[in-house]
Amino acid sequence: MNAPILRRLDELRAMTRPWTLAGARIGVVPTMGALHDGHLSLVAEAKALCDRVIVTIFVNPRQFNNPDDLANYPRTEEEDARKLRRFDVDALWVPEPDQMYPPHFATTVSVAGLTDVMEGAARPGHFDGVATVVTKLLSQTAATDAFFGEKDFQQFLVVRRMAADLDLPVTIHPCPTIRDIDGLALSSRNLLLSDRARTRAPVLHDEMDRVADGLRRGGDFEALAAQARARLEKAGFSHVDYLDLRAQENLACMTSPDRPARLFAAARLAGVRLIDNIAVNDQIAL
Ligand code: AMP
């Protein structure tokens, strides 16, 4: 069934008020649209755990530090609504920009520490934009549960910290990264890759796997990372922004995986910036 598409906050509140009064679990899946199977896995998890499910679609200008990236970001609302039909969600929240950022809007939610590194360092202001919009989306939707992909692991940690620090009455659920058959993590930005670049893109995950295997065999991280960077550049990646081994819990830098660790990478291929991360030792509960 087609879910109603709500664009104004008063419509959304009218819909969620009775759900909240009835004590329903309201699951929310925040997205920027251009939905793929990664997003849909979050929707399936929300449907499994919650009484009501709202998918939000909002291309949030405040989390883009590059105007071209914002302008080029794929927008496919009709197609997104069609993909959601089989999940029978209760509503799509697709706010008009003025519903999110009315004139005189002056508040920023900023999470310290976790945002200093990787995506935070590479994209100034990005996580302030994310934390601010997610705080608003969770408040607007009266979410009791919210679902985030491990694909953006740093984002998941930032959102979880923000929700805990602000005492938001919501559980933040991490969901595993969904990959294409060749290992490339699904991402809306993959649509921007040329056919030629798309065939090379899985090298990022291949090289990360190779580093993780090397670490499990006791290899030296710096040496493994240097080899991976060289192979990525040979495969056509123009720049590796970072290839870091970090503690899963707090993103502290590590050189050997002596506690739960993840390997994180960001690299540019034919003008498209790809990010990925994988666990390098046994997963613990997040
Ligand atoms: P986005 O639309 O890129 O902002 O992503 C919306 C949500 O979907 C975020 O929580 C992402 O982490 C999640 N997501 C994006 N790609 C994937 C993927 N390949 N597997 C799982 N979750 C994903």
Boltz pocket constraint, residues with backbone or C-beta under 6 A from the ligand:
constraints:
  - pocket:
      binder: B
      contacts: [[A, 30], [A, 31], [A, 32], [A, 33], [A, 37], [A, 38], [A, 39], [A, 41], [A, 42], [A, 147], [A, 148], [A, 149], [A, 150], [A, 151], [A, 152], [A, 175], [A, 176], [A, 177], [A, 178], [A, 179], [A, 185], [A, 186], [A, 187], [A, 188]]
      max_distance: 6.0
